[in-house]
Amino acid sequence: MKLVGALGVVVLVCALTGCAPTEQQPTSVRVATFNASLNRATEGQLAADLSGENAQARAVADVIAENAPDILLVNEFDYSSEAVELFRENYLDGVYPHSFTAPVNTGVDSGLDLDSDGSLGGPNDAYGFGVFPGQYGMLVLSKYPISVEGVRTFQDFLWKDMPDSLLPREYYGEAADALRLSSKSHWDVPIEVNGKTLHVLASHPTPPTFDGPEDRNGKRNHDEIRLTADYIDGAEYLYDDNGVRGGLAEGESFVVLGDQNSDPIDGDSVDGAIAQLLDHPRVQDPAPTSVSYGTDTADFADPVPGDLRVDYVLPSSELTVTGSAVYWPADAEHPSDHRLVWVDLEI
């Protein structure tokens, strides 16, 4: 009888005050990007290196362990499922049970004379500069489940299909219509964080250098960054590698990750290239810093181009940022000319 009475009191209180289900508390998630320079000169060499003890790979793993991201994009990780498994198990101690990688355009022969040297083949005639397919690839590592069935990739999207693009047709001539826009690929990788979906928008646009007065790489870098911005806008002209049109659905949470090869102030990128993301109304810029180098994330040759900010973690505007940093310890050997960048989010 006492139990029935107590339940009656609960029912009465709920009737008077309105009992709502307890809201799930947000999850703190550290999201990072790191151009780790885990690229090799020959196909299969990365997997061979990771099969044993490799000093550079160990140093990369130490940087990752020191910063402990929950979700990480690794740029310049040669495409190889074998290399992914070896890196996860031999170097990262299995702390990332979920991963995603896919083919990229680097090293994929276009069959065209893209550098106008009168011959076919070689890294400059690939859809993205590379000596073998998959060189300078990408890898997403996660402690949270990846919705693989929801992944979208844009490796095959043609540059000509971007309205009002900067495609330098006069330079490429008849080859212009066959050019793929993404020098590696653009990915939307949905990750499930305790019942909520976070879209990782991963890319690695080409450096805006190594060209001529036509500025073909600078223009490509600009439009690769624009592809991400237009994807956030839900642009209908976009189509993924499965032929599905459109961009990100309205209201979805996301984080833009990757080495964008564009500094907002310095460097050789086209004016306003990275501003397409930094000034986007749906994007926030936590502007992570290190103690000694401010917002710079890459230690390039001095005096030109010098240290630059090129690596970004840019969450959607509705997400709460609780911390951020560029990992640039003083007096330390670095395994890459880029630094790991992280942002802590509440999701």
N, C-alpha and C positions, 0 to 999 in steps of 0.2 A: 504493500500500500504506500509505503514511503517513496518507493521508486516511481510509482504512477503519479504521486503528488509532485515530485520534482520535475517530471517530464511535463506536467501540466503548467508549471511555472515557466519553463523554458518556452513552451508554445505560446503562452500569454505574452511574455516579454517580446518574442519575435513578432507577434501580431501587432504589438503597440509600437515597437521601434523599427521593425523591418530588418530581419537578419539577412545579410548578404554573404555570399561565399567569400572566404578569405582570399585576397589577392595574392598571387604568386610573387614572391620577392624577386627583384631583378638579379641576374647572374653577372658577376664580375668576370669579364673576359679580356685577356691580353691578346691583341692582334698585332702582328708584326710583318715587316717585309725586309728581305735581306738578299741583295745581289752577292752571292757567295763565291762567285768566280769558280764554280765547280764545273768548268768546261775543259775539254781536252782537245788535243790536235787531231786525234784519230778516233774513229767510231769504235766503241767498245772499250776504250781505255779507261773511262771513268769507272765502269763496272769492275774492270781488272784492278784498279787502284783500291776500290772499296772492298775488294775481296780480302785484302790484307790490311796492314796498318799503314795509312798514308798520313803524313804530317799535316798537310794542308787541310784535308778532310777532318782530321781530329781537331784542328784549331777552329774550324767552322762549327763543329759540334760543340766545342767548349763555349763559343760565343752564344750559341742557341741555348745551351744549358744554363748559362749565367743569367740570361734574360727570361727564360722560361715562358715563351709565348704559348697560348692555348691554340692559336691559329696562326700559321706562318706561310707566307709565299716566299719561295726560294727562286730567284732569278738566276739564269746561267747555270742550270743543272741539266746536262745533256740528257735528251729524251731516251730513257731506258727503264723499262719496268724492273729489270734485274737490278739496276743501280739503285732504284728507289728502295727496294726491299733490303738490299745490303746496307744502305745508309741508315734506314730506320732501325735495323736490328743490330748492326755492328758498331754504329757510332752514336745513335740516339737512344739506345737501350730500350727500344720498344715503347717509348712514352707517347708516341703518336700512332694510335691504332688505325687511323683513317688517313687516306692520302688520295690525291688525284693528280694525274699527269696525262698528257695527250700529245699527239703530233703537233709540230710547229712548222713554220715556213722556212726557217733557216736551213740552208743546204739543200732544199728541194729544187731540183733543176727545172727551170721554166721552159727550156727549149728555145729561148729567145736570146738575142744579143742585147742584153739590157745595159751593158756598159759601153756599147758602140765601139768595141775594139776589133770588130770584123771576124770574131770567132765565137763559137758556142761552147758553153760549159764553164765550169769554175765557179768560185764563190760569188763573184760579182754578177753572174747570170742566174743565180738562184732567186727564188721569190723573196727570200730574206738572206742577207749575207751569211755564208757558212760553207765549210768545206765538206760537210756530210749532213744528211738529213737529221734534224734534231739537235744539232750543236746549239749551245746557248738556250736550251729549253727552259721550261718552268715546272715547278712542283708545288702543290698545296699540301701542307701537313696540318692535321687537326686532331685534337683530343676529343672533339665532338663529332657525331655522325655526319657524313656527307650524303646529301640526297643525289646520288649519282644519276638517277633517272631524270632529275630536273636540271642537270648541267647543260649549259648552252655554250657552244664554241663558234668562233667566227674566223677560222683559219682561211676559208675560201672566199670570203666576201671581197668583191672586186672594187678597186678604188674608183672606177668610173661610175659606180652606182651610188656614190655619195653626192648628193646635190651640192652644187657650188663648191666643189672640192678645189684643192690647190694642185691637182694633178698636172705636172708639166708636160703636156702633150707634145709640144714642139721638140722637147728633148727625146722622148720615147718613140715618137712617130707611130707607126702601125702597131707597135707592141703595147701601146698605152691601154688599149681596151682589155688586155689579158692580165694586167697587173693586179695582184692581190694587195689589199691595203695593209693588212697586219704583217709586220716583219717577222713576228713569231706567231702569236695568236692572241685573241681576246677571249677571255672566259668569264662566264657567270657560274660560280660554284656555290649552290645553296648549302648552308650548314645549319643543322638543327641544334639549337642551344636551349635545352630544357623546354621544349614545346614551342619555341619561337625560331623563325627562320632569319638567318643573316646571309645576304648574298655577297660573296666575295667576288669583286670585279677585278680580275687580274689581267695584267698586260705588261709589255716591255717594249715600248716604241723604239724605233731605230735612233741611233745618235744623229743629231742634226749636222753632221760633219762628213768628211771623206767624200766630198762631191765637188762640184765646180760652180761657176757663176749661175747656173740654172737652179741651184739650191734644192736639188731633188730630194735629198735626205731631210733637209730642214722642213720642206713642205710635207713630206710623208710623216715626219714626227708630229707636226701640227695636226694633221688629219687623223693620225692614230689616236692622239689624245682626244680629238673631237669625237671619234667613234664612241669612246666611253661616255663623254658628256651627252651625246645624242641618245645613247642607250638608256641613260638615267632618265632622259626626257620621254622615253617610250616611242622614239621615232619609228614611224611605220615603214620607212624606206629600207630599214635594216632587215637582213635575213641571215639566219644562222646556218650551220653546216648541215642541218636536217631540213632546210627550206622553210623553217618557221619564221614568219615575219613579225616585226615589232621589237620593242625594247622591254625594259623592266616595267612591271605592272606598277601602277600608282599606289603609293602608300607602303611599298616594300622597304624594309631596312637593308642597308648595304654598307660596305666599306670598300673603297677603291685602294688597291694595293699595287705596288710595283715601282721599278726603276723607270721613270717616265722620260729620262734623258732630257729634262728641261728645267732650267732654273728660272724663277720669276724675274730675276734682275740681270744676272750675268750669263755668259756662255753664248753659243751660236744659234740657239733655237729662234724660230720665227717669233716676232713680237706677239705677245699675248697667247702663246701656245698653251702654257700650263695654267694661265688665267682662266681658260675655258672650264677648268675644274675648280680652281681655287675660288673663283667668283661665282660659281654656280649656286643658285638659291637653295638647292637641295643638298648641298655639300657644306660641311664645316671643316675648317683647317685648324687642328690643335697646335700647329707649328712647333713640333717637338724640337728640343735643343740639347746640346751637350755643353758642358761647363766651359770648354776652351774654344769651341768652333761654332757656337751659335746654332743656326738651323742647317748649316752645311751637312751633307751626308756622304760626300765622296771626296777622296783625297787624290785629285788628279795632278798632273805635272804642273809645276810652277815655272814661269809665271802665268802661262796660258795653257789650258783654261783655268788652272788653279782650283781651289776647293769650291764645290758647287752643291746646291741643294737639288737633288734629282730623284731621291727615293721618298715615296709618299705613303702615308696611311691616312686616308680621308673618309671619315664616317659620314653617314647620312645625318642631316641636320637635327632629327628628333632624338638621336641617341645621346646619352649622357656620357661625357668624357671625364674620367676621374684622375688621369695622369698620362704622361707621355715623355719620351726621351729619345735622343740619338745616342746609341752606345758607342762612345769614342773615348776609351780610357787612355790616359797619357802614358807615354813611355812603354808602350806595348807593341808587340809584333801583331800585325793584322793579316788575316788570311786572304783578304780581298781589298781592293781599292775603294770599296763601298762599306758603309757602316749599317748595322742593323738598326731599324727604326721601329719603335713600338708605341702603341696607344692602348690604354685601359678603358674599356667601355662597360656600361651597365646595359644589359640586354634582357 
